[in-house]
Structure formats: structure tokens, C-alpha cells
Amino acid sequence: MPNTDAINYFSMNYHRGDNWYKQFFKLSQENTIVGEVSRSYVRDDAAPRRLQNDLPTAKLIISVRNPMDRAHSHYWHEKSKGKISFEFNEVFENYDLFQNWVVPGFYYRHVQRFLDEFPEDQVKLVFFDDLVNDDEAFIQDIYDFVGADAGYTPSFVDETVNEARDKLGFQSVNRAYYRLFNFIQANFPKPVKNILHPFHTAYRRGIVSTLGGKDEYEKGMDPEVRRRLEEVYVDDVQRLEEYTGRNFEHWFEHPGAAGYYE
């Protein structure tokens, strides 16, 4: 896998050409399986055809999770990095926000676009629910699909990593604060340190407690916003159920209001 967050070649960088794309794999050894993760592909209209033209034997993996949670997590990921000042409930008033946060969750619609270009045995859906229930089995299933050595267990199995729970970057802020605090303790005279002591006490007892408590992400979205999202997604989710043979009713907190199994 390339040591980069996302290449986005088959969506926004296709004009750069295949030599540009191949440079990301130049360190790969022979007889190894290579791949990349670019979330933009799933909703890009041109990506399936471009992939078929350039990599017709590729194995495609599409990760699926509760679409309401996915939309809110996407929003919080951007907000926690300071990229946006919008609130999540504006998603129904702003077309660009809707396209960015909500549209990627129409999984059945997106999967069908890839199945129009690739045989079904080259397109695999994996489910976040399965990852939570048994992450090692989840990984092994992917190994089987791509033909990788099933004897390797990644070091991250059984670990929980979620940057969205970093309290709007609280951990980074906290580390920066203590670097400054330790510098002052080592280099400033005692009178200055005495003046700053009440602030430090307030920080530890008040700010840390507030920012370290249950934040907007952990509380989840407003129930009314979630209900409206459920109504937006319900038809696509039911089609996804028919295609996969799985039941996703547990994704819905307001199944009756959303028209789910009424």
C-alpha cells in the first residue's frame, strides 16, 4: 500500500496519467499484491469505467457502515481538523454539504455502478459491523478475496483507533500546552510560575474535564436530524438488503418514521 492517505487517481487525478499513478508503487516487490485506498472512487461517476479500462482484473473492496453514522463521522472528521465551521444540521440546507457527507452513503447505488463495469466476483462489500464483531475474521476474509497470505495478522487487530474522538484536536492541544508548561517550569523565575499556577490548576480541573467529557461526536446527532437522514437513506438500504441478504434494521433508530418495515 502506498504511504499516503489517498491517491484519488481514478477520480480527481486521472489527468496526471498512469506514470504518475505507478510511482506510488515503485517500491513494491515482485510477486506481491498491491492496492490503495481512495474514498472518492465510490461516488465518482467516472471511476468505475476508468478502473475497468486500466485495471480490468482488479479486486475492488467497498466498505459499508451505518450510513447515518458514516455521514456524521465524515462531518466530525472534517470539523475536528478545523476544515469547516458548518454544523451538521445544515446538511439539508446546503447542497455541497449534502453531496459531501450524505451522498457517499448511498451504498447500493454506488455498488451497482461498479457492477456495471466489473464481474460480481471482483467486487466485494465488507461491513463495519463485522469488523467490530471480529476484526481478525474480517481481515482474513479480505485476504481470501485478494489472494493474500492468510498467515499474517496485522498489529492493529484488537486495537481501537478513532481520530474523531480526539475532542476537536484536544490531544494535540493538550500535548502542546504541556510542552509550553514544562518549558516555563524549566526556564522562568518562580514569581512568574506562581502567577501562572492558578491558570494551570483551572486548566487541569476545568478545561480538561470539559473537553475530555462527552462531546458532540459521542452524543451523536440531533434525533430530528437523524430521523430525516433515515428517511433519505431508507430506500437505498432496503435495496442493499435485497442484494446482500443481510438485515440492516438495526441501523435505524426511528424505523417507523423512516418508513422502514411499516
MARGU-853041 format. One record per residue (C-alpha): residue number from 1; chain; x, y negated, z. Coordinates in steps of 0.1 Angstrom, whole numbers, plus 5000, padded with zeros to 4 digits. Each point is the difference from the previous one (the first is absolute). Layout:
{resi->NUM | chain->A | px->X | py->Y | pz->Z}
...
END
This chain:
{resi->1 | chain->A | px->5000 | py->5000 | pz->5000}
{resi->2 | chain->A | px->5013 | py->4965 | pz->4992}
{resi->3 | chain->A | px->5011 | py->4980 | pz->5030}
{resi->4 | chain->A | px->4974 | py->4973 | pz->4993}
{resi->5 | chain->A | px->4965 | py->4993 | pz->5012}
{resi->6 | chain->A | px->4983 | py->5001 | pz->4966}
{resi->7 | chain->A | px->5012 | py->4998 | pz->4965}
{resi->8 | chain->A | px->4966 | py->4993 | pz->4983}
{resi->9 | chain->A | px->5015 | py->5008 | pz->4966}
{resi->10 | chain->A | px->4968 | py->5015 | pz->4984}
{resi->11 | chain->A | px->4979 | py->4971 | pz->5012}
{resi->12 | chain->A | px->5017 | py->4965 | pz->5002}
{resi->13 | chain->A | px->5036 | py->5008 | pz->4989}
{resi->14 | chain->A | px->4994 | py->5021 | pz->4969}
{resi->15 | chain->A | px->5013 | py->4973 | pz->4977}
{resi->16 | chain->A | px->5034 | py->5005 | pz->5015}
{resi->17 | chain->A | px->5005 | py->5033 | pz->4981}
{resi->18 | chain->A | px->5009 | py->5035 | pz->5009}
{resi->19 | chain->A | px->5037 | py->4993 | pz->5005}
{resi->20 | chain->A | px->4990 | py->4976 | pz->5028}
{resi->21 | chain->A | px->4979 | py->5027 | pz->5015}
{resi->22 | chain->A | px->5026 | py->5027 | pz->4997}
{resi->23 | chain->A | px->5026 | py->4980 | pz->5020}
{resi->24 | chain->A | px->4980 | py->5008 | pz->5032}
{resi->25 | chain->A | px->5008 | py->5037 | pz->4996}
{resi->26 | chain->A | px->5036 | py->4997 | pz->4988}
{resi->27 | chain->A | px->5014 | py->5015 | pz->5032}
{resi->28 | chain->A | px->4977 | py->5030 | pz->4998}
{resi->29 | chain->A | px->5018 | py->5034 | pz->4997}
{resi->30 | chain->A | px->4992 | py->5025 | pz->4973}
{resi->31 | chain->A | px->4973 | py->5026 | pz->5006}
{resi->32 | chain->A | px->4983 | py->4978 | pz->5027}
{resi->33 | chain->A | px->4964 | py->4988 | pz->5000}
{resi->34 | chain->A | px->4997 | py->4962 | pz->4999}
{resi->35 | chain->A | px->4970 | py->4978 | pz->5006}
{resi->36 | chain->A | px->4989 | py->4966 | pz->5012}
{resi->37 | chain->A | px->4972 | py->4983 | pz->5018}
{resi->38 | chain->A | px->4982 | py->4970 | pz->4985}
{resi->39 | chain->A | px->4966 | py->4993 | pz->5014}
{resi->40 | chain->A | px->4992 | py->4976 | pz->4971}
{resi->41 | chain->A | px->4996 | py->5030 | pz->4976}
{resi->42 | chain->A | px->4968 | py->5013 | pz->5015}
{resi->43 | chain->A | px->4980 | py->4969 | pz->4989}
{resi->44 | chain->A | px->5019 | py->4989 | pz->4969}
{resi->45 | chain->A | px->4980 | py->5007 | pz->4969}
{resi->46 | chain->A | px->5031 | py->5004 | pz->4978}
{resi->47 | chain->A | px->5020 | py->5022 | pz->5024}
{resi->48 | chain->A | px->4984 | py->5034 | pz->4992}
{resi->49 | chain->A | px->5006 | py->4997 | pz->4962}
{resi->50 | chain->A | px->5035 | py->4987 | pz->5005}
{resi->51 | chain->A | px->5008 | py->5029 | pz->5023}
{resi->52 | chain->A | px->4986 | py->5024 | pz->4975}
{resi->53 | chain->A | px->5020 | py->4985 | pz->4972}
{resi->54 | chain->A | px->5034 | py->5000 | pz->5018}
{resi->55 | chain->A | px->4997 | py->5028 | pz->5026}
{resi->56 | chain->A | px->4974 | py->5025 | pz->4987}
{resi->57 | chain->A | px->5011 | py->5028 | pz->5023}
{resi->58 | chain->A | px->5001 | py->4978 | pz->5032}
{resi->59 | chain->A | px->4982 | py->5012 | pz->5031}
{resi->60 | chain->A | px->4978 | py->4972 | pz->5014}
{resi->61 | chain->A | px->4991 | py->4997 | pz->5037}
{resi->62 | chain->A | px->4972 | py->4977 | pz->5011}
{resi->63 | chain->A | px->4997 | py->4994 | pz->5037}
{resi->64 | chain->A | px->4964 | py->4996 | pz->5013}
{resi->65 | chain->A | px->4988 | py->4987 | pz->5034}
{resi->66 | chain->A | px->4969 | py->4984 | pz->5014}
{resi->67 | chain->A | px->4995 | py->4971 | pz->4975}
{resi->68 | chain->A | px->4986 | py->4976 | pz->5026}
{resi->69 | chain->A | px->5030 | py->5006 | pz->5023}
{resi->70 | chain->A | px->5024 | py->4998 | pz->4970}
{resi->71 | chain->A | px->4986 | py->4966 | pz->4990}
{resi->72 | chain->A | px->5004 | py->4986 | pz->5035}
{resi->73 | chain->A | px->5035 | py->5015 | pz->5004}
{resi->74 | chain->A | px->5010 | py->4985 | pz->4966}
{resi->75 | chain->A | px->4988 | py->4966 | pz->5013}
{resi->76 | chain->A | px->5017 | py->5003 | pz->5033}
{resi->77 | chain->A | px->5033 | py->5011 | pz->4984}
{resi->78 | chain->A | px->5001 | py->4968 | pz->4980}
{resi->79 | chain->A | px->4989 | py->4979 | pz->5029}
{resi->80 | chain->A | px->5025 | py->5015 | pz->5024}
{resi->81 | chain->A | px->5028 | py->4990 | pz->4976}
{resi->82 | chain->A | px->4987 | py->4964 | pz->4998}
{resi->83 | chain->A | px->4991 | py->5003 | pz->4963}
{resi->84 | chain->A | px->4964 | py->4988 | pz->5004}
{resi->85 | chain->A | px->4978 | py->4978 | pz->5022}
{resi->86 | chain->A | px->4967 | py->5014 | pz->4990}
{resi->87 | chain->A | px->4977 | py->5019 | pz->5023}
{resi->88 | chain->A | px->4987 | py->5035 | pz->4991}
{resi->89 | chain->A | px->4964 | py->4989 | pz->4999}
{resi->90 | chain->A | px->5008 | py->4977 | pz->4971}
{resi->91 | chain->A | px->5004 | py->5031 | pz->4978}
{resi->92 | chain->A | px->4963 | py->4996 | pz->4988}
{resi->93 | chain->A | px->5005 | py->4964 | pz->4991}
{resi->94 | chain->A | px->5033 | py->5001 | pz->4981}
{resi->95 | chain->A | px->5003 | py->5020 | pz->4968}
{resi->96 | chain->A | px->5038 | py->5003 | pz->5002}
{resi->97 | chain->A | px->4998 | py->5013 | pz->5036}
{resi->98 | chain->A | px->4974 | py->5026 | pz->4990}
{resi->99 | chain->A | px->5021 | py->5011 | pz->4971}
{resi->100 | chain->A | px->5031 | py->5003 | pz->5022}
{resi->101 | chain->A | px->4985 | py->5016 | pz->5031}
{resi->102 | chain->A | px->4968 | py->5018 | pz->4990}
{resi->103 | chain->A | px->5004 | py->5012 | pz->4964}
{resi->104 | chain->A | px->5030 | py->5024 | pz->5007}
{resi->105 | chain->A | px->4976 | py->5020 | pz->5022}
{resi->106 | chain->A | px->4977 | py->5011 | pz->4971}
{resi->107 | chain->A | px->5019 | py->5033 | pz->4999}
{resi->108 | chain->A | px->4976 | py->5020 | pz->4978}
{resi->109 | chain->A | px->5000 | py->4972 | pz->4974}
{resi->110 | chain->A | px->5038 | py->4999 | pz->4999}
{resi->111 | chain->A | px->5006 | py->5038 | pz->5000}
{resi->112 | chain->A | px->4977 | py->5003 | pz->4970}
{resi->113 | chain->A | px->5022 | py->4976 | pz->4980}
{resi->114 | chain->A | px->5030 | py->5022 | pz->5007}
{resi->115 | chain->A | px->4981 | py->5031 | pz->4991}
{resi->116 | chain->A | px->4991 | py->4985 | pz->4967}
{resi->117 | chain->A | px->5038 | py->5001 | pz->4992}
{resi->118 | chain->A | px->5013 | py->5030 | pz->5019}
{resi->119 | chain->A | px->4989 | py->5036 | pz->5006}
{resi->120 | chain->A | px->4985 | py->5006 | pz->5034}
{resi->121 | chain->A | px->5029 | py->5022 | pz->5012}
{resi->122 | chain->A | px->5023 | py->4970 | pz->4997}
{resi->123 | chain->A | px->4979 | py->4977 | pz->5022}
{resi->124 | chain->A | px->4998 | py->5007 | pz->5037}
{resi->125 | chain->A | px->4980 | py->4982 | pz->5026}
{resi->126 | chain->A | px->5014 | py->5000 | pz->5036}
{resi->127 | chain->A | px->4980 | py->4989 | pz->5030}
{resi->128 | chain->A | px->5011 | py->4979 | pz->5029}
{resi->129 | chain->A | px->4977 | py->5020 | pz->5022}
{resi->130 | chain->A | px->5021 | py->5031 | pz->4992}
{resi->131 | chain->A | px->5032 | py->4981 | pz->5008}
{resi->132 | chain->A | px->4986 | py->4991 | pz->5034}
{resi->133 | chain->A | px->4988 | py->5035 | pz->5007}
{resi->134 | chain->A | px->5032 | py->5019 | pz->4990}
{resi->135 | chain->A | px->5028 | py->4979 | pz->4985}
{resi->136 | chain->A | px->5023 | py->5030 | pz->4994}
{resi->137 | chain->A | px->4974 | py->5019 | pz->4980}
{resi->138 | chain->A | px->4992 | py->4967 | pz->4981}
{resi->139 | chain->A | px->5037 | py->4998 | pz->4989}
{resi->140 | chain->A | px->5002 | py->5037 | pz->4991}
{resi->141 | chain->A | px->4970 | py->4996 | pz->4978}
{resi->142 | chain->A | px->5017 | py->4972 | pz->4981}
{resi->143 | chain->A | px->5031 | py->5022 | pz->4997}
{resi->144 | chain->A | px->4980 | py->5027 | pz->4984}
{resi->145 | chain->A | px->4984 | py->4976 | pz->4975}
{resi->146 | chain->A | px->5033 | py->4984 | pz->4988}
{resi->147 | chain->A | px->5020 | py->5033 | pz->5002}
{resi->148 | chain->A | px->5024 | py->4988 | pz->5027}
{resi->149 | chain->A | px->5018 | py->5022 | pz->5025}
{resi->150 | chain->A | px->4976 | py->5007 | pz->5028}
{resi->151 | chain->A | px->5027 | py->5007 | pz->5025}
{resi->152 | chain->A | px->5007 | py->4964 | pz->5008}
{resi->153 | chain->A | px->4981 | py->4982 | pz->5028}
{resi->154 | chain->A | px->5004 | py->4961 | pz->4999}
{resi->155 | chain->A | px->5012 | py->4984 | pz->5032}
{resi->156 | chain->A | px->4968 | py->4978 | pz->5002}
{resi->157 | chain->A | px->4977 | py->5030 | pz->5006}
{resi->158 | chain->A | px->4980 | py->4994 | pz->5032}
{resi->159 | chain->A | px->5011 | py->4963 | pz->5002}
{resi->160 | chain->A | px->4975 | py->4972 | pz->4999}
{resi->161 | chain->A | px->5011 | py->4969 | pz->4981}
{resi->162 | chain->A | px->4976 | py->4971 | pz->4993}
{resi->163 | chain->A | px->5013 | py->4966 | pz->4993}
{resi->164 | chain->A | px->4965 | py->4985 | pz->5001}
{resi->165 | chain->A | px->5000 | py->5006 | pz->5038}
{resi->166 | chain->A | px->5030 | py->4976 | pz->5004}
{resi->167 | chain->A | px->4977 | py->4973 | pz->5014}
{resi->168 | chain->A | px->5005 | py->4975 | pz->4972}
{resi->169 | chain->A | px->5037 | py->5007 | pz->5001}
{resi->170 | chain->A | px->5002 | py->5000 | pz->5038}
{resi->171 | chain->A | px->5028 | py->5024 | pz->5003}
{resi->172 | chain->A | px->5022 | py->4979 | pz->4977}
{resi->173 | chain->A | px->4991 | py->4968 | pz->5019}
{resi->174 | chain->A | px->5006 | py->5018 | pz->5033}
{resi->175 | chain->A | px->5035 | py->5011 | pz->4989}
{resi->176 | chain->A | px->5008 | py->4965 | pz->4987}
{resi->177 | chain->A | px->4988 | py->4985 | pz->5033}
{resi->178 | chain->A | px->5022 | py->5023 | pz->5021}
{resi->179 | chain->A | px->5031 | py->4993 | pz->4978}
{resi->180 | chain->A | px->4995 | py->4963 | pz->5007}
{resi->181 | chain->A | px->4993 | py->5006 | pz->5037}
{resi->182 | chain->A | px->5031 | py->5021 | pz->5004}
{resi->183 | chain->A | px->5021 | py->4974 | pz->4982}
{resi->184 | chain->A | px->4987 | py->4973 | pz->5024}
{resi->185 | chain->A | px->5007 | py->5022 | pz->5030}
{resi->186 | chain->A | px->5036 | py->5006 | pz->4989}
{resi->187 | chain->A | px->5009 | py->4965 | pz->4988}
{resi->188 | chain->A | px->4979 | py->4973 | pz->5018}
{resi->189 | chain->A | px->5005 | py->4986 | pz->5035}
{resi->190 | chain->A | px->4978 | py->5011 | pz->5029}
{resi->191 | chain->A | px->4979 | py->4968 | pz->5002}
{resi->192 | chain->A | px->4989 | py->5005 | pz->4964}
{resi->193 | chain->A | px->4992 | py->5037 | pz->5007}
{resi->194 | chain->A | px->4980 | py->4990 | pz->5030}
{resi->195 | chain->A | px->4979 | py->4976 | pz->4979}
{resi->196 | chain->A | px->4993 | py->5027 | pz->4975}
{resi->197 | chain->A | px->4992 | py->5027 | pz->5026}
{resi->198 | chain->A | px->4963 | py->4991 | pz->5004}
{resi->199 | chain->A | px->4996 | py->5002 | pz->4962}
{resi->200 | chain->A | px->5016 | py->5034 | pz->4999}
{resi->201 | chain->A | px->4978 | py->5012 | pz->5028}
{resi->202 | chain->A | px->4969 | py->4988 | pz->4981}
{resi->203 | chain->A | px->5012 | py->5016 | pz->4968}
{resi->204 | chain->A | px->5004 | py->5034 | pz->5017}
{resi->205 | chain->A | px->4968 | py->4999 | pz->5019}
{resi->206 | chain->A | px->4977 | py->4981 | pz->4977}
{resi->207 | chain->A | px->5011 | py->5000 | pz->4964}
{resi->208 | chain->A | px->5013 | py->5035 | pz->4999}
{resi->209 | chain->A | px->4968 | py->5012 | pz->5017}
{resi->210 | chain->A | px->4978 | py->4981 | pz->4976}
{resi->211 | chain->A | px->5019 | py->5010 | pz->4968}
{resi->212 | chain->A | px->5006 | py->5035 | pz->5012}
{resi->213 | chain->A | px->4964 | py->5006 | pz->5008}
{resi->214 | chain->A | px->4972 | py->5013 | pz->4977}
{resi->215 | chain->A | px->5003 | py->4979 | pz->4968}
{resi->216 | chain->A | px->4977 | py->4994 | pz->4971}
{resi->217 | chain->A | px->5013 | py->5030 | pz->4981}
{resi->218 | chain->A | px->4994 | py->5024 | pz->5029}
{resi->219 | chain->A | px->4966 | py->4986 | pz->5007}
{resi->220 | chain->A | px->4991 | py->5005 | pz->4963}
{resi->221 | chain->A | px->4979 | py->4978 | pz->4978}
{resi->222 | chain->A | px->4968 | py->4983 | pz->5008}
{resi->223 | chain->A | px->4971 | py->5026 | pz->5000}
{resi->224 | chain->A | px->4979 | py->4980 | pz->4975}
{resi->225 | chain->A | px->5030 | py->4997 | pz->4976}
{resi->226 | chain->A | px->5006 | py->5037 | pz->5003}
{resi->227 | chain->A | px->4963 | py->5008 | pz->4993}
{resi->228 | chain->A | px->5002 | py->4979 | pz->4968}
{resi->229 | chain->A | px->5032 | py->5017 | pz->4989}
{resi->230 | chain->A | px->4983 | py->5034 | pz->5006}
{resi->231 | chain->A | px->4972 | py->4990 | pz->4977}
{resi->232 | chain->A | px->5026 | py->4989 | pz->4974}
{resi->233 | chain->A | px->5018 | py->5034 | pz->5001}
{resi->234 | chain->A | px->4972 | py->5025 | pz->5006}
{resi->235 | chain->A | px->4994 | py->5009 | pz->4964}
{resi->236 | chain->A | px->5036 | py->5005 | pz->4992}
{resi->237 | chain->A | px->5005 | py->5021 | pz->5032}
{resi->238 | chain->A | px->4971 | py->5023 | pz->4991}
{resi->239 | chain->A | px->5015 | py->5006 | pz->4966}
{resi->240 | chain->A | px->5033 | py->5007 | pz->5016}
{resi->241 | chain->A | px->4983 | py->5026 | pz->5022}
{resi->242 | chain->A | px->4985 | py->5017 | pz->4969}
{resi->243 | chain->A | px->5034 | py->5001 | pz->4983}
{resi->244 | chain->A | px->5020 | py->5013 | pz->5030}
{resi->245 | chain->A | px->4974 | py->5021 | pz->5018}
{resi->246 | chain->A | px->5009 | py->4982 | pz->5032}
{resi->247 | chain->A | px->4977 | py->4981 | pz->5024}
{resi->248 | chain->A | px->5008 | py->4964 | pz->5009}
{resi->249 | chain->A | px->4970 | py->4990 | pz->5020}
{resi->250 | chain->A | px->5023 | py->4995 | pz->5030}
{resi->251 | chain->A | px->5015 | py->4970 | pz->4982}
{resi->252 | chain->A | px->4967 | py->4981 | pz->5005}
{resi->253 | chain->A | px->4990 | py->4983 | pz->5033}
{resi->254 | chain->A | px->4967 | py->4989 | pz->4986}
{resi->255 | chain->A | px->4989 | py->5029 | pz->4977}
{resi->256 | chain->A | px->4963 | py->4991 | pz->4999}
{resi->257 | chain->A | px->5006 | py->4963 | pz->4993}
{resi->258 | chain->A | px->5024 | py->5009 | pz->4972}
{resi->259 | chain->A | px->4975 | py->5024 | pz->4984}
{resi->260 | chain->A | px->5022 | py->5030 | pz->5009}
{resi->261 | chain->A | px->4980 | py->5032 | pz->5002}
{resi->262 | chain->A | px->4967 | py->4982 | pz->5008}
END
